[in-house]
C-alpha cells in the first residue's frame, strides 16, 4: 500500500498565509481541510488553487450536489478508501 501524505493542519506551516487558508478551509465554505492540507505542503500551489476553487464552489458557480459528485468521482479515480 502506498504511503499517505499527511495533511498540514492550520498553524503547522511556517507560512502564515497557508495557515490562514487552511483555517478558512476547515471553518469556511469547503469544510474539509484534508485535501487543502495536503496541497498546503506546496504553499504556492495552495495559494494559487484556493481562489480557483473559490470561484467555482464558494460563489455558487457549481451546485452543491454537483460538487459532491465531483468529490466522489475524484475519490473513485484515485482509489480512495473513504
C-alpha positions as CSV (number, residue, x, y, z in Angstrom):
1,X,0.0,0.0,0.0
2,X,1.3,3.4,-0.9
3,X,2.2,5.8,1.9
4,X,-0.2,8.6,2.6
5,X,0.8,12.3,2.6
6,X,-0.2,13.7,6.0
7,X,-2.2,17.0,5.6
8,X,-1.0,20.1,7.2
9,X,-3.3,21.4,9.9
10,X,-3.8,25.2,10.5
11,X,-0.8,26.5,12.4
12,X,1.6,23.9,11.2
13,X,3.0,25.8,8.3
14,X,5.9,28.3,8.5
15,X,3.9,30.4,6.1
16,X,1.1,32.5,7.8
17,X,-0.9,32.7,4.6
18,X,-1.0,29.0,4.3
19,X,-2.1,28.7,7.9
20,X,-4.9,31.2,7.2
21,X,-6.1,29.4,4.1
22,X,-6.1,26.1,6.0
23,X,-8.1,27.7,8.8
24,X,-10.6,29.1,6.4
25,X,-10.8,25.7,4.7
26,X,-11.6,23.9,8.0
27,X,-14.1,26.5,9.2
28,X,-15.3,28.0,6.0
29,X,-17.1,27.1,2.8
30,X,-15.3,23.9,1.8
31,X,-15.5,22.4,5.4
32,X,-12.7,19.9,4.6
33,X,-9.2,20.8,5.3
34,X,-7.6,17.4,4.4
35,X,-7.3,18.0,0.7
36,X,-6.1,21.5,1.1
37,X,-3.8,20.4,3.9
38,X,-2.0,18.0,1.5
39,X,-1.9,20.7,-1.2
40,X,-0.5,23.1,1.5
41,X,2.7,21.1,1.5
42,X,3.3,23.1,-1.6
43,X,2.5,26.6,-0.4
44,X,2.5,28.4,-3.8
45,X,0.2,25.7,-5.2
46,X,-2.3,26.2,-2.3
47,X,-2.2,30.0,-2.7
48,X,-3.0,29.5,-6.4
49,X,-5.7,26.9,-6.3
50,X,-7.8,28.2,-3.4
51,X,-9.0,31.2,-5.4
52,X,-9.8,28.9,-8.3
53,X,-11.9,26.6,-6.1
54,X,-13.5,29.7,-4.5
55,X,-14.6,30.9,-7.9
56,X,-16.2,27.6,-8.7
57,X,-17.6,26.5,-5.4
58,X,-17.9,29.3,-2.9
59,X,-19.5,31.7,-5.3
60,X,-22.2,29.2,-6.4
61,X,-21.0,28.5,-9.9
62,X,-21.2,24.8,-9.2
63,X,-24.3,23.5,-7.4
64,X,-23.5,21.6,-4.1
65,X,-24.8,18.3,-5.4
66,X,-22.5,18.5,-8.4
67,X,-19.6,19.5,-6.2
68,X,-20.2,16.4,-4.1
69,X,-20.4,14.2,-7.3
70,X,-17.0,15.7,-8.3
71,X,-15.5,14.7,-5.0
72,X,-16.9,11.2,-5.2
73,X,-15.6,10.8,-8.8
74,X,-12.2,12.1,-7.8
75,X,-12.0,9.7,-5.0
76,X,-13.0,6.8,-7.3
77,X,-10.4,7.8,-9.9
78,X,-7.7,7.9,-7.2
79,X,-8.9,4.7,-5.5
80,X,-9.6,6.4,-2.2
81,X,-10.9,4.2,0.6
82,X,-13.2,6.9,2.2
